[in-house]
Amino acid sequence: SWALRQIGKRSAALHAPALALAQKLAGSSDKTARWIGRDAVKELTDAKRLERLTSRKS
């Protein structure tokens, strides 16, 4: 969970693949994978974090 969230916050280029993986995990039948996925999706879609990520590009 921690690694996926950190990779997704590293750059805009890494954000989309990390979010896609998190969403895939969130839909998993495995309880632990679902928890990791939902936790990562929640953090990677947070408005403040997205704003910080896009402001780094400029």
KANOR-V157134 format. One record per residue. N is the residue number from 1. BURIAL is 1 if it has 9 or more other ideal C-beta (glycine too) atoms within 8 Angstrom, else 0. Layout:
n: (N | N)
burial: (BURIAL | BURIAL)
//
This chain:
n: (1 | 2 | 3 | 4 | 5 | 6 | 7 | 8 | 9 | 10 | 11 | 12 | 13 | 14 | 15 | 16 | 17 | 18 | 19 | 20 | 21 | 22 | 23 | 24 | 25 | 26 | 27 | 28 | 29 | 30 | 31 | 32 | 33 | 34 | 35 | 36 | 37 | 38 | 39 | 40 | 41 | 42 | 43 | 44 | 45 | 46 | 47 | 48 | 49 | 50 | 51 | 52 | 53 | 54 | 55 | 56 | 57 | 58)
burial: (0 | 0 | 0 | 1 | 1 | 0 | 1 | 1 | 1 | 0 | 0 | 1 | 0 | 1 | 1 | 0 | 0 | 1 | 1 | 0 | 1 | 1 | 1 | 1 | 1 | 1 | 0 | 1 | 0 | 0 | 0 | 0 | 1 | 1 | 1 | 1 | 1 | 1 | 1 | 1 | 1 | 0 | 1 | 1 | 0 | 0 | 0 | 0 | 1 | 1 | 0 | 0 | 1 | 1 | 0 | 0 | 0 | 0)
//
